[in-house]
Amino acid sequence: MASADAIERQTVCRRRFIGSLYDIRTDKLEGTNLFKNKLPAEFIDVSDNARTSYELLFNNSQKETFDKMNIEASLKLSLMTGILDITGSAKYLKETKIDSLTIRVTYVYKVKTKQEQLHIAMAGLSDYFSADALENPNATHVVTGIMWGANVAATFEQVVENLEEVQKVEGSLSAVLKSLPISGEAKFDLQNKDKFKFEKLQISLSGNILIDECPQNIEDVMRVFKTVPSRIKTLNEGKGQQLTFVLYPLKRMAEIFKHELQINRMIREVSHLVVMRIEDIFEEISTGKRKFNDFLNEMKPWEHYISCDWRDTIHQKQAERIVAEVKTQRELSTLLQNIRGGQAEESEMERLLDDFDRNNPCSSMSVERPLKEKQNVILKI
């Protein structure tokens, strides 16, 4: 990292360059560059940082996934609230289980290759900077470093009939995936009994390198993973794709270049306690969604014995929950950006969070109350 003032943000499949401008209040990349011309190679250090690892995600919630993938707290909130959208090859980051009978396990194969770092104190760098870029009100930081490599995710999914089967299949699948050889020439041999267990699994691949195969089983996935290093060699001079940005404050860059800034950027972050409360809200929303879907699945065999009015009430509650989820995300997104930009106080966020606990249709209390009432009807049937 460049210095104690630098911070990191995962790229989430975004691409930019050394010198690209970044706004940490919105976690958006600006289209402009701090430097007027392409920098000579001597200003950028390129070092080997070869490393291979994996992460096993059980897709219970976005918080769990983000934590396991080491997504920074600020970026995590931007992704949860929709300030920054997760699209394309990073979609595995936002996939969660929709009900309790869905098995969904994601194996993320992670490769790091090279680290690029700008020599910010090197003599002569000031000859290249753009004063207009330093004064850009829509940027707070500049990209001064990039970690390269690749993330490839294989998601295994299956719907089963009961919770006991969920635990059995998920446990067996987890054990097998943890035993996958992630490097070298080690062979992987799946036992016939395990092949039978997993024959109903649906498999999908995503990641920041192009994979055109459609694996049908775990062995196929392993064969794809073994080709990742050779695929990386064909991308960006063998570096692969961008994984992490190192960001340096424009205010500090202005001091280094002895440029007196004409604008004053307000940058604030919410407290750790508020971060945790926002995470808890999205945990509740995710749990409530699963509970509703579980109830609807439980109701299906008895649909012909239940009145239309009763079913309509449940579906209306489901629709209200969906509308409230979108509204809640939008309100959190707007207020979070305003707080980061100094246009709102954290106390406003605390009031919004308190109101969620008491009145929001997405809260645990609001979801469970009507479901418990209707559960009694099913038990009588």
Backbone hydrogen bonds in HBPLUS format (Angstrom, degrees):
<---DONOR---> <-ACCEPTOR-->    atom                        ^
c    i                          cat <-CA-CA->   ^        H-A-AA   ^      H-
h    n   atom  resd res      DA  || num        DHA   H-A  angle D-A-AA Bond
n    s   type  num  typ     dist DA aas  dist angle  dist       angle   num
A0006-ALA N   A0003-SER O   3.11 MM   3  5.47 156.7  2.17 109.3 116.4     1
A0007-ILE N   A0247-LEU O   2.92 MM 240  5.26 153.9  1.99 144.7 153.2     2
A0247-LEU N   A0007-ILE O   2.75 MM 240  5.26 174.7  1.75 162.0 163.9     3
A0009-ARG N   A0245-PHE O   3.01 MM 236  5.31 153.9  2.08 148.2 154.9     4
A0245-PHE N   A0009-ARG O   2.79 MM 236  5.31 174.7  1.79 161.7 160.2     5
A0011-THR N   A0243-LEU O   2.83 MM 232  5.31 171.8  1.84 130.1 132.4     6
A0014-ARG N   A0011-THR O   2.97 MM   3  5.03 144.4  2.10 102.0 113.0     7
A0020-SER N   A0017-PHE O   3.00 MM   3  5.42 164.9  2.02 134.4 134.4     8
A0019-GLY N   A0143-VAL O   2.78 MM 124  5.17 163.3  1.81 146.4 152.3     9
A0034-LEU N   A0019-GLY O   2.72 MM  15  5.04 164.6  1.74 140.5 145.1    10
A0143-VAL N   A0020-SER O   2.79 MM 123  5.32 161.1  1.83 157.7 164.3    11
A0021-LEU N   A0032-THR O   3.32 MM  11  6.20 154.7  2.38 159.7 154.4    12
A0030-GLU N   A0021-LEU O   2.83 MM   9  5.17 161.3  1.87 133.2 139.0    13
A0022-TYR N   A0141-HIS O   2.85 MM 119  5.05 161.4  1.89 141.6 139.9    14
A0140-THR N   A0022-TYR O   2.83 MM 118  6.04 166.9  1.85 137.4 140.9    15
A0141-HIS N   A0022-TYR O   2.82 MM 119  5.05 168.2  1.83 161.2 161.0    16
A0023-ASP N   A0028-LYS O   2.91 MM   5  5.47 166.5  1.93 164.4 169.0    17
A0026-THR N   A0023-ASP O   3.28 MM   3  5.78 145.4  2.41 109.9 117.4    18
A0027-ASP N   A0023-ASP O   2.73 MM   4  5.50 124.9  2.04 143.7 161.1    19
A0028-LYS N   A0023-ASP O   3.32 MM   5  5.47 140.2  2.49 142.2 145.2    20
A0130-SER N   A0034-LEU O   2.71 MM  96  5.58 147.8  1.81 168.6 164.7    21
A0036-LYS N   A0128-TYR O   2.79 MM  92  5.72 161.3  1.83 175.8 173.3    22
A0043-PHE N   A0040-PRO O   3.13 MM   3  5.99 167.0  2.15 125.6 129.4    23
A0044-ILE N   A0041-ALA O   3.06 MM   3  5.63 163.3  2.09 118.8 124.1    24
A0119-HIS N   A0043-PHE O   2.84 MM  76  5.47 165.3  1.87 167.4 166.5    25
A0045-ASP N   A0117-GLN O   2.80 MM  72  5.15 161.6  1.84 158.3 152.4    26
A0117-GLN N   A0045-ASP O   2.84 MM  72  5.15 148.7  1.94 146.9 156.1    27
A0047-SER N   A0115-GLN O   2.91 MM  68  5.28 164.7  1.93 150.5 154.6    28
A0115-GLN N   A0047-SER O   2.88 MM  68  5.28 158.1  1.93 153.3 159.5    29
A0049-ASN N   A0113-THR O   2.77 MM  64  5.21 165.0  1.79 149.4 144.1    30
A0051-ARG N   A0112-LYS O   3.03 MM  61  5.04 150.7  2.12 135.4 134.1    31
A0112-LYS N   A0051-ARG O   2.80 MM  61  5.04 163.8  1.82 154.9 158.3    32
A0053-SER N   A0110-LYS O   2.88 MM  57  5.18 160.8  1.91 151.3 155.9    33
A0110-LYS N   A0053-SER O   2.82 MM  57  5.18 164.1  1.85 148.9 150.7    34
A0055-GLU N   A0108-VAL O   2.93 MM  53  5.10 143.2  2.07 136.6 147.5    35
A0108-VAL N   A0055-GLU O   2.84 MM  53  5.10 177.6  1.84 160.9 161.8    36
A0057-LEU N   A0106-THR O   2.78 MM  49  4.95 174.4  1.78 155.5 157.5    37
A0106-THR N   A0057-LEU O   2.79 MM  49  4.95 166.2  1.81 147.6 152.5    38
A0097-LYS N   A0059-ASN O   2.81 MM  38  5.88 147.5  1.91 171.7 167.2    39
A0065-THR N   A0061-SER O   3.18 MM   4  6.47 161.1  2.22 145.5 150.6    40
A0066-PHE N   A0062-GLN O   2.75 MM   4  5.95 173.1  1.76 164.7 165.8    41
A0067-ASP N   A0063-LYS O   2.88 MM   4  6.00 160.7  1.91 152.1 157.5    42
A0068-LYS N   A0064-GLU O   3.05 MM   4  6.22 162.8  2.08 146.9 151.4    43
A0069-MET N   A0065-THR O   2.97 MM   4  6.16 145.4  2.09 148.1 158.1    44
A0071-ILE N   A0066-PHE O   2.91 MM   5  5.11 171.8  1.91 153.9 153.5    45
A0070-ASN N   A0067-ASP O   3.10 MM   3  5.06 159.9  2.15 104.1 108.3    46
A0076-LYS N   A0072-GLU O   2.75 MM   4  5.88 152.6  1.82 157.8 167.3    47
A0077-LEU N   A0073-ALA O   3.12 MM   4  6.43 154.2  2.19 147.8 152.2    48
A0078-SER N   A0074-SER O   3.14 MM   4  6.47 154.4  2.21 144.1 151.5    49
A0079-LEU N   A0075-LEU O   2.94 MM   4  6.21 149.6  2.03 150.3 158.0    50
A0080-MET N   A0076-LYS O   2.90 MM   4  6.13 162.4  1.93 151.7 156.9    51
A0081-THR N   A0077-LEU O   2.94 MM   4  5.95 166.6  1.96 150.7 154.0    52
A0083-ILE N   A0078-SER O   2.91 MM   5  4.85 117.3  2.32 143.3 155.3    53
A0084-LEU N   A0078-SER O   3.05 MM   6  5.44 167.4  2.06 126.7 126.4    54
A0082-GLY N   A0079-LEU O   3.36 MM   3  5.20 147.4  2.47  94.1 103.3    55
A0090-ALA N   A0087-THR O   3.28 MM   3  5.92 163.7  2.31 137.2 135.8    56
A0091-LYS N   A0088-GLY O   3.12 MM   3  5.71 152.3  2.20 126.9 127.0    57
A0093-LEU N   A0090-ALA O   2.99 MM   3  5.88 165.8  2.01 127.3 131.6    58
A0094-LYS N   A0091-LYS O   3.07 MM   3  5.74 153.1  2.14 118.6 124.8    59
A0102-THR N   A0099-ASP O   3.46 MM   3  5.74 166.3  2.48 109.4 111.2    60
A0160-VAL N   A0101-LEU O   2.97 MM  59  5.55 164.4  2.00 162.1 164.4    61
A0103-ILE N   A0158-GLN O   2.70 MM  55  5.13 174.8  1.70 169.1 167.3    62
A0158-GLN N   A0103-ILE O   2.97 MM  55  5.13 148.2  2.07 140.0 145.8    63
A0105-VAL N   A0156-PHE O   2.96 MM  51  5.28 158.1  2.01 150.1 156.0    64
A0156-PHE N   A0105-VAL O   2.79 MM  51  5.28 173.2  1.79 159.3 160.5    65
A0107-TYR N   A0154-ALA O   2.86 MM  47  5.25 162.7  1.89 152.9 153.0    66
A0154-ALA N   A0107-TYR O   2.91 MM  47  5.25 162.8  1.94 145.6 149.8    67
A0109-TYR N   A0152-VAL O   2.74 MM  43  5.18 166.0  1.76 163.7 159.3    68
A0152-VAL N   A0109-TYR O   2.98 MM  43  5.18 163.4  2.00 146.0 151.4    69
A0111-VAL N   A0150-ALA O   2.86 MM  39  5.19 167.4  1.87 166.5 166.7    70
A0150-ALA N   A0111-VAL O   2.81 MM  39  5.19 154.5  1.88 145.6 147.1    71
A0113-THR N   A0148-TRP O   2.87 MM  35  5.57 166.1  1.89 135.0 135.2    72
A0148-TRP N   A0114-LYS O   2.81 MM  34  5.19 164.7  1.83 168.9 167.9    73
A0116-GLU N   A0146-ILE O   2.84 MM  30  5.11 171.7  1.85 152.9 155.5    74
A0146-ILE N   A0116-GLU O   2.93 MM  30  5.11 149.2  2.03 131.9 140.5    75
A0118-LEU N   A0144-THR O   2.73 MM  26  5.14 166.4  1.74 168.1 166.8    76
A0122-MET N   A0119-HIS O   3.25 MM   3  5.45 167.3  2.27 112.3 114.6    77
A0125-LEU N   A0122-MET O   3.26 MM   3  6.02 165.8  2.29 141.1 141.9    78
A0127-ASP N   A0124-GLY O   3.15 MM   3  5.59 155.4  2.21 109.6 116.8    79
A0128-TYR N   A0125-LEU O   3.01 MM   3  5.76 165.7  2.04 122.4 126.9    80
A0134-LEU N   A0130-SER O   3.25 MM   4  6.63 154.3  2.32 147.4 153.7    81
A0135-GLU N   A0131-ALA O   3.22 MM   4  6.50 135.6  2.43 140.4 151.8    82
A0135-GLU N   A0132-ASP O   3.15 MM   3  5.15 131.6  2.40  94.3 107.2    83
A0136-ASN N   A0133-ALA O   3.11 MM   3  5.12 165.4  2.13 107.3 110.8    84
A0139-ALA N   A0136-ASN O   3.36 MM   3  5.75 152.2  2.45 117.9 116.6    85
A0250-LEU N   A0140-THR O   2.92 MM 110  5.73 175.2  1.92 140.5 139.4    86
A0142-VAL N   A0248-TYR O   2.85 MM 106  5.33 147.7  1.95 142.3 152.2    87
A0248-TYR N   A0142-VAL O   2.88 MM 106  5.33 159.3  1.92 147.4 153.5    88
A0144-THR N   A0246-VAL O   2.78 MM 102  5.57 158.4  1.83 151.9 158.9    89
A0246-VAL N   A0145-GLY O   2.75 MM 101  4.47 162.5  1.78 131.6 129.9    90
A0147-MET N   A0244-THR O   2.88 MM  97  5.00 160.8  1.91 144.4 150.3    91
A0243-LEU N   A0147-MET O   2.73 MM  96  5.46 174.9  1.73 163.7 162.0    92
A0244-THR N   A0147-MET O   3.42 MM  97  5.00 157.4  2.47 124.7 128.9    93
A0149-GLY N   A0241-GLN O   2.79 MM  92  5.27 143.1  1.92 144.9 157.2    94
A0241-GLN N   A0149-GLY O   2.68 MM  92  5.27 173.4  1.68 156.0 153.6    95
A0208-ASN N   A0151-ASN O   3.19 MM  57  6.09 147.1  2.30 155.9 164.6    96
A0153-ALA N   A0206-SER O   2.65 MM  53  5.23 170.9  1.66 161.8 164.6    97
A0206-SER N   A0153-ALA O   2.90 MM  53  5.23 150.6  1.98 149.0 156.4    98
A0155-THR N   A0204-SER O   2.83 MM  49  5.29 166.5  1.84 160.2 163.8    99
A0204-SER N   A0155-THR O   3.03 MM  49  5.29 152.8  2.10 143.3 151.9   100
A0157-GLU N   A0202-GLN O   2.84 MM  45  5.09 156.7  1.89 147.4 154.8   101
A0202-GLN N   A0157-GLU O   2.75 MM  45  5.09 174.8  1.75 155.6 157.4   102
A0166-VAL N   A0162-ASN O   3.16 MM   4  6.55 147.0  2.28 142.5 152.3   103
A0167-GLN N   A0163-LEU O   3.06 MM   4  6.38 163.8  2.09 153.3 154.6   104
A0168-LYS N   A0164-GLU O   3.04 MM   4  6.26 155.0  2.11 143.2 150.5   105
A0169-VAL N   A0165-GLU O   2.91 MM   4  6.00 178.7  1.91 156.2 156.5   106
A0170-GLU N   A0166-VAL O   2.88 MM   4  5.80 161.7  1.91 151.2 157.3   107
A0171-GLY N   A0167-GLN O   2.95 MM   4  5.79 152.9  2.03 135.0 142.8   108
A0172-SER N   A0168-LYS O   3.07 MM   4  6.24 161.9  2.10 146.2 151.0   109
A0173-LEU N   A0169-VAL O   2.83 MM   4  5.96 164.2  1.86 153.9 158.8   110
A0174-SER N   A0170-GLU O   2.91 MM   4  5.96 158.7  1.95 143.1 149.4   111
A0175-ALA N   A0171-GLY O   3.07 MM   4  6.26 159.5  2.11 145.0 150.1   112
A0176-VAL N   A0172-SER O   3.04 MM   4  6.30 158.9  2.09 149.7 155.0   113
A0177-LEU N   A0173-LEU O   2.91 MM   4  6.10 167.6  1.93 156.3 159.7   114
A0178-LYS N   A0174-SER O   2.97 MM   4  6.11 154.8  2.04 149.1 155.7   115
A0179-SER N   A0176-VAL O   3.04 MM   3  5.21 139.4  2.21  99.7 111.7   116
A0180-LEU N   A0177-LEU O   3.18 MM   3  5.32 164.0  2.20 106.0 110.9   117
A0194-ASP N   A0191-GLN O   3.04 MM   3  5.33 126.3  2.34 102.7 116.3   118
A0195-LYS N   A0191-GLN O   2.96 MM   4  6.34 150.7  2.05 149.0 158.4   119
A0196-PHE N   A0192-ASN O   3.04 MM   4  6.32 153.8  2.11 150.8 156.1   120
A0197-LYS N   A0193-LYS O   3.29 MM   4  6.53 151.0  2.38 133.6 140.8   121
A0198-PHE N   A0194-ASP O   3.10 MM   4  6.32 148.5  2.20 149.7 157.0   122
A0201-LEU N   A0198-PHE O   3.15 MM   3  5.45 166.0  2.17 113.3 117.5   123
A0221-VAL N   A0217-ASN O   3.18 MM   4  6.59 154.0  2.25 147.2 154.5   124
A0222-MET N   A0218-ILE O   2.95 MM   4  6.27 156.6  2.01 151.3 157.4   125
A0223-ARG N   A0219-GLU O   3.01 MM   4  6.32 151.6  2.09 145.7 153.1   126
A0224-VAL N   A0220-ASP O   3.03 MM   4  6.36 151.2  2.11 147.3 154.9   127
A0225-PHE N   A0221-VAL O   2.94 MM   4  6.26 163.7  1.96 155.5 159.4   128
A0226-LYS N   A0222-MET O   3.08 MM   4  6.31 149.7  2.17 145.7 153.1   129
A0227-THR N   A0224-VAL O   2.91 MM   3  5.31 147.4  2.02 109.2 119.5   130
A0228-VAL N   A0225-PHE O   3.10 MM   3  5.29 156.4  2.16 106.2 113.5   131
A0231-ARG N   A0227-THR O   3.01 MM   4  6.26 149.6  2.10 152.7 162.4   132
A0231-ARG N   A0228-VAL O   3.06 MM   3  5.01 118.1  2.45  97.0 113.0   133
A0232-ILE N   A0228-VAL O   2.89 MM   4  6.12 154.5  1.95 159.1 166.2   134
A0233-LYS N   A0229-PRO O   3.28 MM   4  6.53 147.2  2.40 139.8 147.1   135
A0234-THR N   A0231-ARG O   3.14 MM   3  5.55 150.8  2.23 107.8 116.0   136
A0235-LEU N   A0232-ILE O   2.92 MM   3  5.30 165.9  1.94 118.9 123.4   137
A0238-GLY N   A0235-LEU O   2.94 MM   3  5.33 121.0  2.30 108.4 123.8   138
A0240-GLY N   A0235-LEU O   3.11 MM   5  4.87 172.3  2.12 135.7 133.4   139
A0239-LYS N   A0236-ASN O   3.08 MM   3  5.44 162.0  2.11 111.0 116.7   140
A0253-MET N   A0249-PRO O   3.10 MM   4  6.47 153.0  2.18 144.4 152.5   141
A0254-ALA N   A0250-LEU O   2.86 MM   4  6.08 154.9  1.93 150.4 156.2   142
A0255-GLU N   A0251-LYS O   3.24 MM   4  6.54 148.0  2.34 137.1 145.0   143
A0256-ILE N   A0252-ARG O   3.00 MM   4  6.33 154.8  2.06 147.7 154.4   144
A0257-PHE N   A0253-MET O   2.90 MM   4  6.17 155.3  1.96 151.4 158.1   145
A0259-HIS N   A0254-ALA O   2.75 MM   5  4.86 170.9  1.76 149.2 150.8   146
A0258-LYS N   A0255-GLU O   3.12 MM   3  4.82 152.8  2.20  94.8 102.8   147
A0268-ARG N   A0340-ARG O   2.90 MM  72  4.44 149.3  2.00 126.7 132.0   148
A0275-VAL N   A0271-SER O   2.98 MM   4  6.33 156.4  2.04 151.5 158.8   149
A0276-MET N   A0272-HIS O   3.02 MM   4  6.31 159.4  2.07 149.2 153.5   150
A0277-ARG N   A0273-LEU O   3.00 MM   4  6.31 150.7  2.09 144.0 152.5   151
A0278-ILE N   A0274-VAL O   2.92 MM   4  6.15 158.1  1.97 154.1 158.9   152
A0279-GLU N   A0275-VAL O   2.98 MM   4  6.24 159.3  2.02 149.4 155.6   153
A0280-ASP N   A0276-MET O   2.90 MM   4  6.15 151.7  1.99 143.2 151.1   154
A0281-ILE N   A0277-ARG O   3.03 MM   4  6.33 145.0  2.15 141.6 150.3   155
A0282-PHE N   A0278-ILE O   3.23 MM   4  6.63 159.1  2.28 151.9 155.4   156
A0283-GLU N   A0279-GLU O   2.95 MM   4  6.26 140.4  2.11 143.6 155.9   157
A0284-GLU N   A0280-ASP O   2.87 MM   4  6.16 156.1  1.93 149.2 154.8   158
A0285-ILE N   A0281-ILE O   2.91 MM   4  6.24 155.9  1.96 149.1 156.1   159
A0286-SER N   A0282-PHE O   3.03 MM   4  6.08 160.0  2.07 137.9 143.1   160
A0287-THR N   A0283-GLU O   2.88 MM   4  6.10 160.5  1.92 150.9 156.7   161
A0288-GLY N   A0284-GLU O   2.79 MM   4  5.89 162.5  1.82 151.3 156.5   162
A0289-LYS N   A0285-ILE O   2.98 MM   4  6.14 152.6  2.06 144.3 151.5   163
A0290-ARG N   A0286-SER O   3.16 MM   4  6.45 157.6  2.21 144.9 150.0   164
A0291-LYS N   A0287-THR O   2.93 MM   4  6.21 160.0  1.97 152.6 158.5   165
A0292-PHE N   A0288-GLY O   2.99 MM   4  6.17 158.7  2.04 148.9 153.9   166
A0293-ASN N   A0289-LYS O   3.06 MM   4  6.30 164.5  2.08 148.6 152.8   167
A0294-ASP N   A0290-ARG O   2.75 MM   4  5.97 153.8  1.82 151.2 159.3   168
A0295-PHE N   A0291-LYS O   2.95 MM   4  6.14 156.0  2.01 144.0 150.2   169
A0296-LEU N   A0292-PHE O   2.95 MM   4  6.26 159.3  1.99 151.5 157.0   170
A0297-ASN N   A0293-ASN O   2.93 MM   4  6.13 155.2  1.99 146.1 152.8   171
A0298-GLU N   A0294-ASP O   2.90 MM   4  6.13 151.8  1.98 145.5 153.7   172
A0299-MET N   A0295-PHE O   2.90 MM   4  6.10 137.2  2.09 142.5 154.5   173
A0300-LYS N   A0296-LEU O   3.19 MM   4  6.35 134.3  2.41 141.2 150.9   174
A0302-TRP N   A0299-MET O   2.90 MM   3  5.54 146.8  2.01 122.6 132.8   175
A0303-GLU N   A0300-LYS O   3.20 MM   3  5.22 172.9  2.20 114.3 115.0   176
A0305-TYR N   A0302-TRP O   2.90 MM   3  5.41 154.9  1.96 118.2 126.6   177
A0306-ILE N   A0303-GLU O   3.28 MM   3  5.35 166.6  2.30 106.8 110.5   178
A0311-ARG N   A0307-SER O   3.11 MM   4  6.49 161.0  2.14 151.4 156.1   179
A0312-ASP N   A0308-CYS O   2.77 MM   4  5.95 160.4  1.81 153.6 159.8   180
A0313-THR N   A0309-ASP O   2.98 MM   4  6.17 148.3  2.08 143.2 150.9   181
A0314-ILE N   A0310-TRP O   3.30 MM   4  6.65 156.2  2.36 144.8 149.8   182
A0315-HIS N   A0311-ARG O   2.99 MM   4  6.31 166.2  2.01 157.0 160.5   183
A0316-GLN N   A0312-ASP O   2.84 MM   4  5.97 146.1  1.95 143.7 153.4   184
A0317-LYS N   A0313-THR O   2.99 MM   4  6.26 154.6  2.06 145.5 151.9   185
A0318-GLN N   A0314-ILE O   2.95 MM   4  6.27 150.5  2.04 146.3 155.1   186
A0319-ALA N   A0315-HIS O   2.93 MM   4  6.18 154.2  2.00 142.7 149.2   187
A0320-GLU N   A0316-GLN O   2.89 MM   4  6.17 157.7  1.94 150.5 156.6   188
A0321-ARG N   A0317-LYS O   2.95 MM   4  6.15 151.5  2.03 143.1 150.8   189
A0322-ILE N   A0318-GLN O   3.05 MM   4  6.35 153.7  2.12 147.3 153.7   190
A0323-VAL N   A0319-ALA O   3.02 MM   4  6.29 165.9  2.04 154.3 157.3   191
A0324-ALA N   A0320-GLU O   2.91 MM   4  6.04 160.3  1.95 147.3 153.4   192
A0325-GLU N   A0321-ARG O   2.91 MM   4  6.09 144.7  2.03 142.1 151.7   193
A0326-VAL N   A0322-ILE O   3.17 MM   4  6.50 160.9  2.21 151.8 154.8   194
A0327-LYS N   A0323-VAL O   3.00 MM   4  6.24 165.0  2.02 151.8 156.4   195
A0328-THR N   A0324-ALA O   2.81 MM   4  5.89 159.1  1.85 147.1 153.0   196
A0329-GLN N   A0325-GLU O   3.01 MM   4  6.19 164.2  2.04 148.9 153.0   197
A0330-ARG N   A0326-VAL O   3.02 MM   4  6.23 158.0  2.07 147.7 153.8   198
A0331-GLU N   A0327-LYS O   2.93 MM   4  6.17 161.4  1.97 152.1 156.9   199
A0332-LEU N   A0328-THR O   2.95 MM   4  6.13 165.9  1.97 154.4 158.1   200
A0333-SER N   A0329-GLN O   2.93 MM   4  6.03 155.2  1.99 144.7 152.0   201
A0334-THR N   A0330-ARG O   3.01 MM   4  6.22 168.0  2.02 153.4 155.4   202
A0335-LEU N   A0331-GLU O   3.03 MM   4  6.14 171.3  2.04 151.7 154.6   203
A0336-LEU N   A0332-LEU O   2.89 MM   4  5.85 157.0  1.94 145.0 152.0   204
A0337-GLN N   A0333-SER O   3.12 MM   4  6.30 161.5  2.16 148.2 152.5   205
A0338-ASN N   A0334-THR O   3.05 MM   4  6.30 154.3  2.12 145.6 153.2   206
A0339-ILE N   A0335-LEU O   2.91 MM   4  6.15 156.1  1.96 151.2 157.1   207
A0340-ARG N   A0336-LEU O   2.99 MM   4  6.20 165.4  2.01 149.7 153.8   208
A0341-GLY N   A0337-GLN O   2.99 MM   4  6.14 142.8  2.14 140.7 150.6   209
A0343-GLN N   A0338-ASN O   2.69 MM   5  4.81 150.7  1.77 159.3 154.0   210
A0342-GLY N   A0339-ILE O   3.05 MM   3  5.08 163.5  2.08 106.6 111.2   211
A0348-GLU N   A0345-GLU O   3.07 MM   3  5.69 146.4  2.18 113.7 121.6   212
A0349-MET N   A0346-GLU O   2.97 MM   3  5.20 122.4  2.31 102.3 116.6   213
A0350-GLU N   A0346-GLU O   3.04 MM   4  6.45 153.8  2.11 150.1 158.1   214
A0351-ARG N   A0347-SER O   3.03 MM   4  6.31 149.8  2.12 143.8 150.8   215
A0352-LEU N   A0348-GLU O   3.11 MM   4  6.36 155.0  2.17 142.2 148.8   216
A0353-LEU N   A0349-MET O   2.90 MM   4  6.18 156.0  1.96 152.3 158.8   217
A0354-ASP N   A0350-GLU O   2.93 MM   4  6.13 153.6  2.00 144.0 151.3   218
A0355-ASP N   A0351-ARG O   2.96 MM   4  6.15 157.1  2.01 147.3 153.3   219
A0356-PHE N   A0352-LEU O   3.05 MM   4  6.31 144.5  2.18 140.3 149.7   220
A0357-ASP N   A0353-LEU O   3.28 MM   4  6.61 159.2  2.32 148.1 151.2   221
A0358-ARG N   A0354-ASP O   3.30 MM   4  6.62 146.4  2.42 142.9 151.7   222
A0359-ASN N   A0355-ASP O   2.81 MM   4  5.77 173.3  1.81 160.8 162.8   223
A0360-ASN N   A0356-PHE O   3.20 MM   4  4.65 150.2  2.29 117.4 124.9   224
A0363-SER N   A0360-ASN O   3.02 MM   3  5.54 164.2  2.04 119.1 124.1   225
A0367-VAL N   A0363-SER O   3.00 MM   4  6.24 153.5  2.07 156.6 164.3   226
A0368-GLU N   A0364-SER O   2.93 MM   4  6.00 167.5  1.95 154.5 158.1   227
A0369-ARG N   A0365-MET O   3.15 MM   4  6.08 156.7  2.21 146.3 151.2   228
A0372-LYS N   A0368-GLU O   2.90 MM   4  5.99 156.3  1.95 158.0 162.5   229
A0373-GLU N   A0369-ARG O   3.27 MM   4  6.54 156.6  2.33 146.5 152.6   230
A0374-LYS N   A0370-PRO O   3.03 MM   4  6.26 159.9  2.07 148.2 152.9   231
A0375-GLN N   A0371-LEU O   2.80 MM   4  5.86 139.8  1.97 140.8 152.8   232
A0377-VAL N   A0374-LYS O   3.02 MM   3  5.29 129.6  2.28 102.3 115.1   233
A0378-ILE N   A0374-LYS O   3.33 MM   4  6.80 155.0  2.40 150.5 156.0   234
A0379-LEU N   A0375-GLN O   3.02 MM   4  6.31 157.9  2.07 152.1 158.3   235
A0380-LYS N   A0376-ASN O   3.12 MM   4  6.33 146.7  2.23 139.4 147.4   236
A0381-ILE N   A0377-VAL O   3.11 MM   4  6.45 147.7  2.22 144.4 153.2   237
